[in-house]
C-alpha cells in the first residue's frame, strides 16, 4: 500500500490530500482542517485598515496646515460645525472600519449586507456633506478628504463582492469535496490473491533441436557397440 499526501490551501495549504497512484490507498492520518481566516479576507481587512489610516493622515495634515494642531483639533471637534469641519469625515472612516472589521474579521460574515450598509451610509453622507457644506472653499483638502473617502468605500465593496466572497465559496466547495472523498476512501486494500488469479504457461512437450541431436548420436553409439 502506498499513498502520497500533499497540501493545498481556503486556503488549501491546510488540507491533506491523498493522491492515488493506481494502487490501494488509505486515508491520511491528519484530518482536514480549514484556516481560521482566508488569505483573501485578510487582504480585505488590510484594505479596510488602510482606509482608516489614510483618512486619518489626511485629516492630521489638514489640521497641521491650518495652524496649531491642538487649537485646530479643539476648533473642529469641540466646536464642531457641519459646514466647515472635517471631523465627521474622519468619524465616518472610523465607523466604517469598526463595522467592517467586526463583521468580516471577528464574526466572519459571508454576506454582502454589512458592507452594502456602510457604503450606502458613506455615499449618502458624503454627497450631503459636499452639497451643503463649504468644504470646497477650504482648499485642497476640501476636495481630497471626501473624494478619497468615497473611492475607498467603493474599493472595499468591489474587493469583498468580486474577490472575497466568490473565492471563499469556491474554496468551501473544494474543501467539502475533499472531505467527502477522504471519507469514502477505503481503509484497507483488497485481500490476498487466490491461486486461480495467477497464470502459469504450460510446459512445452516438444524437445529442442539440440536435445534431438544428442539423442540421435546416443542411438548411433549403442548400435555401433552392440554385438
Protein Blocks (a to p, Z undefined) as FASTA:
>chain_A
ZZddddddfbfklpccdddehiacdddfbdcdddfbdfklmmmmmmmmmmmmmmmmmmmm
mmmmnocfklmmmmmmmmgcfklpcklmmmmmmmmmmmmmmmmmmnopabfklmmmmmmm
mmmmmmmmmmmmmmlmnojklmmmmmmmmmmmmmmmmmmmmmmmmmmmmmmmmmmmmmmm
mmmpcfbdcddddfklpccddddfbdcfklmmmmmmmmmmmmmmpZZ
